[in-house]
Amino acid sequence: MIKILRDNSDNKDFLELVQLLDNDLNSRYGSIQAQYKEYNKISTIDTVLIGYFNKIPAGCGCFKVLSGDTIEIKRMFVKPEFRGSGLAKSILHEIEKWAIEKGYFRAVLETGIKQPEAIKFYSNLGYLRIENYGQYIGNNNSICMSKKLNK
């Protein structure tokens, strides 16, 4: 059974899941991953979601405001043993729902070229590839995507 909890970045389960995410990214990208550290700070985010599968913390995600009507999705991760369970989709839908509740109309995100499963996942849920934005401009390891959020 899937349960999604809204919380903030002080949540212990969230912090443990983010550490697993960082370990995964470091194994995929090696030393290149260090360039993203400053963009992935989570110490003061109050829009965090933790996904539980049968009461086990199994996935997470969060968002932050990028501009007036746009949020940026960050720190999406599901433990490998829970992938394919629908948990990631539930977390992403809850992020979108929460963003709409807060008055945002567009979501953007960045993922990497060595994460084909993430690119496929977001594409399947209506995210379209866009030109790299902000700190990702000119970064050939980054793929940026966007989706209009509907009420």
GROMACS elastic network, one bead per residue, 0.5 to 0.9 nm:
[ bonds ]
;  ai    aj funct       b0    kb
    1    52     6  0.78989   500
    1    53     6  0.54859   500
    1    55     6  0.78726   500
    2    51     6  0.69164   500
    2    52     6  0.56196   500
    2    54     6  0.64348   500
    2    55     6  0.79534   500
    2    85     6  0.88715   500
    2    86     6  0.83422   500
    2    87     6  0.66962   500
    2    90     6  0.80831   500
    3    50     6  0.83172   500
    3    51     6  0.58637   500
    3    52     6  0.50952   500
    3    53     6  0.65712   500
    3    54     6  0.79083   500
    3    55     6  0.76049   500
    3    87     6  0.86950   500
    3    90     6  0.86944   500
    4    49     6  0.64931   500
    4    50     6  0.57268   500
    4    52     6  0.62306   500
    4    53     6  0.89183   500
    4    60     6  0.88578   500
    4    87     6  0.87205   500
    4    90     6  0.75217   500
    4    91     6  0.66973   500
    4    94     6  0.77051   500
    5    48     6  0.81862   500
    5    49     6  0.54853   500
    5    50     6  0.52296   500
    5    51     6  0.64521   500
    5    52     6  0.79078   500
    6    46     6  0.87498   500
    6    47     6  0.69406   500
    6    48     6  0.58052   500
    6    50     6  0.67318   500
    6    94     6  0.87997   500
    7    10     6  0.80648   500
    7    11     6  0.67990   500
    7    14     6  0.89350   500
    7    46     6  0.65027   500
    7    47     6  0.63760   500
    7    48     6  0.51183   500
    7    49     6  0.60590   500
    7    50     6  0.76284   500
    8    11     6  0.60533   500
    8    14     6  0.84616   500
    8    43     6  0.89466   500
    8    44     6  0.76541   500
    8    45     6  0.57889   500
    8    47     6  0.57169   500
    8    49     6  0.77419   500
    8    62     6  0.87063   500
    9    12     6  0.82027   500
    9    14     6  0.67852   500
    9    15     6  0.71332   500
    9    42     6  0.61389   500
    9    43     6  0.59294   500
    9    44     6  0.62197   500
    9    45     6  0.53139   500
    9    46     6  0.62428   500
    9    47     6  0.77816   500
    9    48     6  0.61594   500
    9    62     6  0.86956   500
   10    13     6  0.88459   500
   10    14     6  0.76248   500
   10    15     6  0.72718   500
   10    42     6  0.89745   500
   10    43     6  0.73776   500
   10    44     6  0.80990   500
   10    45     6  0.85000   500
   10    46     6  0.87314   500
   11    14     6  0.52789   500
   11    15     6  0.63799   500
   11    16     6  0.88542   500
   11    48     6  0.85116   500
   11    50     6  0.86566   500
   12    15     6  0.51704   500
   12    16     6  0.63037   500
   12    17     6  0.86966   500
   13    16     6  0.51762   500
   13    17     6  0.61916   500
   13    18     6  0.86258   500
   13    50     6  0.73081   500
   13    57     6  0.62523   500
   13    58     6  0.88324   500
   13    60     6  0.87758   500
   14    17     6  0.51210   500
   14    18     6  0.61218   500
   14    19     6  0.86426   500
   14    48     6  0.77995   500
   14    49     6  0.77647   500
   14    50     6  0.61211   500
   14    57     6  0.81190   500
   14    59     6  0.80906   500
   14    60     6  0.63867   500
   14    61     6  0.83796   500
   15    18     6  0.51292   500
   15    19     6  0.63094   500
   15    20     6  0.88389   500
   15    42     6  0.89731   500
   16    19     6  0.51475   500
   16    20     6  0.65314   500
   16    21     6  0.88100   500
   17    20     6  0.50673   500
   17    21     6  0.62572   500
   17    22     6  0.86970   500
   17    50     6  0.86898   500
   17    57     6  0.78036   500
   17    58     6  0.75272   500
   17    59     6  0.66201   500
   17    60     6  0.67393   500
   17    77     6  0.72980   500
   17    78     6  0.80080   500
   17    79     6  0.78761   500
   18    22     6  0.61199   500
   18    23     6  0.85300   500
   18    59     6  0.89550   500
   18    60     6  0.76864   500
   18    61     6  0.88247   500
   18    75     6  0.67059   500
   18    76     6  0.84589   500
   18    77     6  0.74688   500
   19    22     6  0.50637   500
   19    23     6  0.61903   500
   19    24     6  0.86333   500
   20    23     6  0.50088   500
   20    24     6  0.62037   500
   20    25     6  0.86817   500
   20    77     6  0.83316   500
   20    79     6  0.78450   500
   21    24     6  0.50666   500
   21    25     6  0.62035   500
   21    26     6  0.85503   500
   21    75     6  0.74847   500
   21    76     6  0.80639   500
   21    77     6  0.60188   500
   21    78     6  0.81684   500
   21    79     6  0.83445   500
   22    25     6  0.50836   500
   22    26     6  0.60096   500
   22    27     6  0.85425   500
   22    33     6  0.87291   500
   23    26     6  0.51334   500
   23    27     6  0.62230   500
   23    28     6  0.87554   500
   24    27     6  0.52018   500
   24    28     6  0.63878   500
   24    29     6  0.87523   500
   25    28     6  0.50927   500
   25    29     6  0.59753   500
   25    30     6  0.76621   500
   25    33     6  0.67653   500
   26    29     6  0.52748   500
   26    31     6  0.71652   500
   26    32     6  0.81364   500
   26    33     6  0.59011   500
   26    34     6  0.82097   500
   27    30     6  0.56784   500
   28    33     6  0.84694   500
   28   114     6  0.67598   500
   28   115     6  0.83486   500
   29    32     6  0.55690   500
   29    33     6  0.55289   500
   29    34     6  0.89876   500
   29   114     6  0.75839   500
   30    33     6  0.59546   500
   30    34     6  0.80796   500
   31    34     6  0.57423   500
   31    35     6  0.81457   500
   32    35     6  0.60531   500
   32    36     6  0.81130   500
   32   141     6  0.88322   500
   33    36     6  0.57034   500
   33    37     6  0.72448   500
   34    37     6  0.54249   500
   34    38     6  0.84141   500
   35    38     6  0.72801   500
   35    39     6  0.83833   500
   36    39     6  0.53345   500
   36    40     6  0.64371   500
   37    40     6  0.53366   500
   37    41     6  0.68916   500
   38    41     6  0.59626   500
   39    42     6  0.89715   500
   39   135     6  0.81044   500
   40    74     6  0.73098   500
   40    75     6  0.73958   500
   41    44     6  0.81686   500
   41    45     6  0.87026   500
   42    45     6  0.55965   500
   42    62     6  0.88783   500
   42    74     6  0.89467   500
   42    75     6  0.86482   500
   45    48     6  0.67187   500
   45    62     6  0.76993   500
   45    63     6  0.76656   500
   45    64     6  0.69430   500
   46    62     6  0.83673   500
   46    63     6  0.85258   500
   46    64     6  0.83728   500
   47    61     6  0.87142   500
   47    62     6  0.55502   500
   47    63     6  0.58215   500
   47    64     6  0.70568   500
   47    95     6  0.81998   500
   47    98     6  0.81950   500
   47    99     6  0.88113   500
   48    60     6  0.74976   500
   48    61     6  0.60875   500
   48    63     6  0.68762   500
   48    95     6  0.83608   500
   49    59     6  0.83897   500
   49    60     6  0.54842   500
   49    61     6  0.53414   500
   49    62     6  0.57850   500
   49    63     6  0.89439   500
   49    91     6  0.67872   500
   49    94     6  0.78932   500
   49    95     6  0.73725   500
   50    57     6  0.68648   500
   50    58     6  0.76564   500
   50    59     6  0.58717   500
   50    61     6  0.67461   500
   50    62     6  0.86378   500
   50    91     6  0.75353   500
   51    55     6  0.88552   500
   51    56     6  0.82786   500
   51    57     6  0.60225   500
   51    58     6  0.57421   500
   51    60     6  0.56261   500
   51    61     6  0.84282   500
   51    78     6  0.83222   500
   51    87     6  0.66235   500
   51    88     6  0.80228   500
   51    90     6  0.79762   500
   51    91     6  0.64047   500
   52    55     6  0.51562   500
   52    56     6  0.50539   500
   52    58     6  0.53216   500
   52    59     6  0.68342   500
   52    60     6  0.88250   500
   52    87     6  0.79997   500
   53    56     6  0.51882   500
   53    57     6  0.66034   500
   53    58     6  0.60771   500
   53    59     6  0.85138   500
   53    82     6  0.78087   500
   53    85     6  0.86819   500
   53    87     6  0.75335   500
   54    57     6  0.85430   500
   55    58     6  0.86484   500
   57    60     6  0.83142   500
   57    79     6  0.88497   500
   58    77     6  0.84114   500
   58    78     6  0.57898   500
   58    79     6  0.55361   500
   58    80     6  0.87983   500
   58    81     6  0.84857   500
   58    82     6  0.65815   500
   58    87     6  0.80099   500
   59    76     6  0.74914   500
   59    77     6  0.53148   500
   59    79     6  0.60844   500
   59    82     6  0.81221   500
   59    87     6  0.70726   500
   59    88     6  0.69874   500
   59    91     6  0.78182   500
   60    75     6  0.69488   500
   60    76     6  0.55422   500
   60    77     6  0.53767   500
   60    78     6  0.65253   500
   60    88     6  0.79373   500
   60    91     6  0.68631   500
   61    73     6  0.73002   500
   61    74     6  0.60928   500
   61    77     6  0.64655   500
   61    78     6  0.89071   500
   61    88     6  0.86609   500
   61    91     6  0.66820   500
   61    92     6  0.73940   500
   61    95     6  0.75734   500
   62    72     6  0.84936   500
   62    73     6  0.59440   500
   62    74     6  0.52769   500
   62    75     6  0.61103   500
   62    76     6  0.69745   500
   62    91     6  0.89228   500
   62    92     6  0.88907   500
   62    95     6  0.68589   500
   63    71     6  0.62594   500
   63    72     6  0.53949   500
   63    74     6  0.54290   500
   63    75     6  0.81675   500
   63    95     6  0.71306   500
   63    99     6  0.80915   500
   63   107     6  0.89092   500
   64    70     6  0.87978   500
   64    71     6  0.55284   500
   64    72     6  0.54111   500
   64    73     6  0.67678   500
   64    74     6  0.75292   500
   65    68     6  0.75853   500
   65    69     6  0.80419   500
   65    70     6  0.62416   500
   65    72     6  0.61814   500
   65    73     6  0.89771   500
   65   104     6  0.86409   500
   66    69     6  0.79510   500
   66    70     6  0.54844   500
   66    72     6  0.57171   500
   66   107     6  0.88758   500
   66   108     6  0.85033   500
   67    70     6  0.51144   500
   67    71     6  0.69001   500
   67    72     6  0.89329   500
   68    71     6  0.84939   500
   68   104     6  0.77061   500
   69   103     6  0.71105   500
   69   105     6  0.55384   500
   69   106     6  0.63452   500
   69   107     6  0.87125   500
   70    99     6  0.87267   500
   70   104     6  0.56425   500
   70   105     6  0.61731   500
   70   107     6  0.55719   500
   70   108     6  0.72403   500
   71    99     6  0.71929   500
   71   104     6  0.67757   500
   71   105     6  0.81606   500
   71   106     6  0.63818   500
   71   108     6  0.63312   500
   71   109     6  0.84931   500
   72   106     6  0.86357   500
   72   107     6  0.56880   500
   72   109     6  0.54108   500
   72   110     6  0.83394   500
   73    76     6  0.74955   500
   73    92     6  0.86992   500
   73    95     6  0.79106   500
   73   107     6  0.67841   500
   73   108     6  0.62457   500
   73   109     6  0.51272   500
   73   110     6  0.78870   500
   74   109     6  0.68914   500
   74   110     6  0.79491   500
   76    88     6  0.78410   500
   76    91     6  0.83414   500
   76    92     6  0.81644   500
   77    88     6  0.74029   500
   78    81     6  0.82169   500
   78    82     6  0.64616   500
   78    83     6  0.62083   500
   78    87     6  0.73948   500
   78    88     6  0.63559   500
   79    82     6  0.55508   500
   79    83     6  0.65855   500
   80    83     6  0.52878   500
   80    84     6  0.88480   500
   81    84     6  0.85375   500
   81    85     6  0.88955   500
   82    85     6  0.56379   500
   82    86     6  0.83356   500
   82    87     6  0.72947   500
   82    88     6  0.88949   500
   83    86     6  0.73515   500
   83    87     6  0.72630   500
   83    88     6  0.74661   500
   84    87     6  0.75130   500
   84    88     6  0.81519   500
   85    88     6  0.78487   500
   85    89     6  0.88188   500
   86    89     6  0.53310   500
   86    90     6  0.62347   500
   86    91     6  0.87756   500
   87    90     6  0.50367   500
   87    91     6  0.61931   500
   87    92     6  0.86259   500
   88    91     6  0.50991   500
   88    92     6  0.61189   500
   88    93     6  0.85284   500
   88   121     6  0.87750   500
   89    92     6  0.51477   500
   89    93     6  0.60552   500
   89    94     6  0.85192   500
   89   121     6  0.83732   500
   89   125     6  0.81720   500
   90    93     6  0.51947   500
   90    94     6  0.61626   500
   90    95     6  0.86507   500
   91    94     6  0.51360   500
   91    95     6  0.62120   500
   91    96     6  0.87279   500
   92    95     6  0.50075   500
   92    96     6  0.62671   500
   92    97     6  0.85888   500
   93    96     6  0.50984   500
   93    97     6  0.60926   500
   93    98     6  0.85782   500
   94    98     6  0.60017   500
   94    99     6  0.84259   500
   95    98     6  0.52014   500
   95    99     6  0.60990   500
   95   100     6  0.86376   500
   96    99     6  0.51023   500
   96   100     6  0.62065   500
   96   101     6  0.86326   500
   96   104     6  0.88725   500
   96   106     6  0.88651   500
   96   107     6  0.76455   500
   96   149     6  0.67372   500
   96   150     6  0.86646   500
   97   100     6  0.51934   500
   97   101     6  0.62448   500
   97   102     6  0.87539   500
   97   149     6  0.84079   500
   97   150     6  0.88310   500
   97   151     6  0.79124   500
   98   102     6  0.63217   500
   98   103     6  0.88165   500
   98   104     6  0.88945   500
   99   102     6  0.50755   500
   99   103     6  0.64370   500
   99   104     6  0.53763   500
   99   105     6  0.76268   500
   99   106     6  0.85821   500
   99   107     6  0.83340   500
   99   149     6  0.83211   500
  100   104     6  0.50408   500
  100   105     6  0.63030   500
  100   106     6  0.86822   500
  100   149     6  0.68856   500
  100   150     6  0.74964   500
  100   151     6  0.65875   500
  101   104     6  0.74871   500
  101   151     6  0.86032   500
  104   107     6  0.79664   500
  104   149     6  0.75431   500
  105   147     6  0.87028   500
  105   148     6  0.59578   500
  105   150     6  0.69157   500
  105   151     6  0.85845   500
  106   146     6  0.71519   500
  106   147     6  0.58116   500
  106   149     6  0.51683   500
  106   150     6  0.85968   500
  107   127     6  0.87136   500
  107   145     6  0.83687   500
  107   146     6  0.55799   500
  107   147     6  0.53709   500
  107   148     6  0.64538   500
  107   149     6  0.67935   500
  108   127     6  0.83448   500
  108   130     6  0.89147   500
  108   144     6  0.71173   500
  108   145     6  0.55805   500
  108   147     6  0.65581   500
  108   148     6  0.89094   500
  109   143     6  0.83627   500
  109   144     6  0.56253   500
  109   145     6  0.54304   500
  109   146     6  0.65054   500
  110   132     6  0.80606   500
  110   133     6  0.87628   500
  110   136     6  0.79310   500
  110   142     6  0.63610   500
  110   143     6  0.55989   500
  110   145     6  0.64073   500
  111   114     6  0.85737   500
  111   115     6  0.70163   500
  111   118     6  0.71587   500
  111   119     6  0.71765   500
  111   141     6  0.84882   500
  111   142     6  0.58122   500
  111   143     6  0.52777   500
  111   144     6  0.63474   500
  111   145     6  0.81359   500
  112   115     6  0.54582   500
  112   116     6  0.80279   500
  112   118     6  0.83343   500
  112   119     6  0.81240   500
  112   140     6  0.88838   500
  112   141     6  0.56188   500
  112   143     6  0.55466   500
  112   144     6  0.83992   500
  113   116     6  0.67400   500
  113   119     6  0.82750   500
  113   140     6  0.81109   500
  113   141     6  0.54595   500
  113   142     6  0.61181   500
  113   143     6  0.64316   500
  114   117     6  0.87779   500
  114   141     6  0.79479   500
  115   118     6  0.54007   500
  115   119     6  0.64943   500
  115   120     6  0.88279   500
  116   119     6  0.50377   500
  116   120     6  0.61129   500
  116   121     6  0.84515   500
  117   120     6  0.51747   500
  117   121     6  0.60207   500
  117   122     6  0.86927   500
  118   122     6  0.61533   500
  118   123     6  0.84215   500
  119   122     6  0.54124   500
  119   123     6  0.60746   500
  119   124     6  0.85624   500
  119   127     6  0.89017   500
  119   129     6  0.89958   500
  119   143     6  0.82218   500
  119   145     6  0.87169   500
  120   123     6  0.50643   500
  120   124     6  0.60225   500
  120   125     6  0.86747   500
  121   124     6  0.52538   500
  121   125     6  0.65271   500
  121   127     6  0.88407   500
  122   125     6  0.51238   500
  122   126     6  0.65593   500
  122   127     6  0.53034   500
  122   128     6  0.79620   500
  122   145     6  0.80306   500
  123   126     6  0.53195   500
  123   128     6  0.61880   500
  123   129     6  0.81125   500
  123   145     6  0.84783   500
  124   127     6  0.72879   500
  125   147     6  0.89386   500
  126   146     6  0.84014   500
  126   147     6  0.63905   500
  126   148     6  0.86838   500
  127   145     6  0.57801   500
  127   146     6  0.51634   500
  127   148     6  0.83126   500
  128   144     6  0.83704   500
  128   145     6  0.51503   500
  128   146     6  0.53721   500
  128   147     6  0.64410   500
  129   132     6  0.87157   500
  129   143     6  0.71820   500
  129   144     6  0.58123   500
  129   146     6  0.64783   500
  130   133     6  0.81737   500
  130   143     6  0.79086   500
  130   144     6  0.55993   500
  130   145     6  0.51665   500
  130   146     6  0.65081   500
  131   137     6  0.77192   500
  131   143     6  0.81049   500
  131   144     6  0.65139   500
  131   145     6  0.79631   500
  132   135     6  0.82051   500
  132   136     6  0.53849   500
  132   138     6  0.72559   500
  132   139     6  0.77266   500
  132   142     6  0.73261   500
  132   143     6  0.65959   500
  132   144     6  0.52114   500
  132   145     6  0.81040   500
  133   136     6  0.54535   500
  133   137     6  0.52924   500
  133   138     6  0.89150   500
  133   144     6  0.71604   500
  134   137     6  0.58398   500
  135   138     6  0.84083   500
  135   139     6  0.82300   500
  136   139     6  0.52642   500
  136   140     6  0.83995   500
  136   141     6  0.87468   500
  136   142     6  0.64141   500
  136   143     6  0.82779   500
  136   144     6  0.79875   500
  137   140     6  0.84681   500
  137   142     6  0.85352   500
  138   141     6  0.89968   500
  138   142     6  0.86386   500
  139   142     6  0.56523   500
  139   143     6  0.85058   500
  140   143     6  0.77783   500
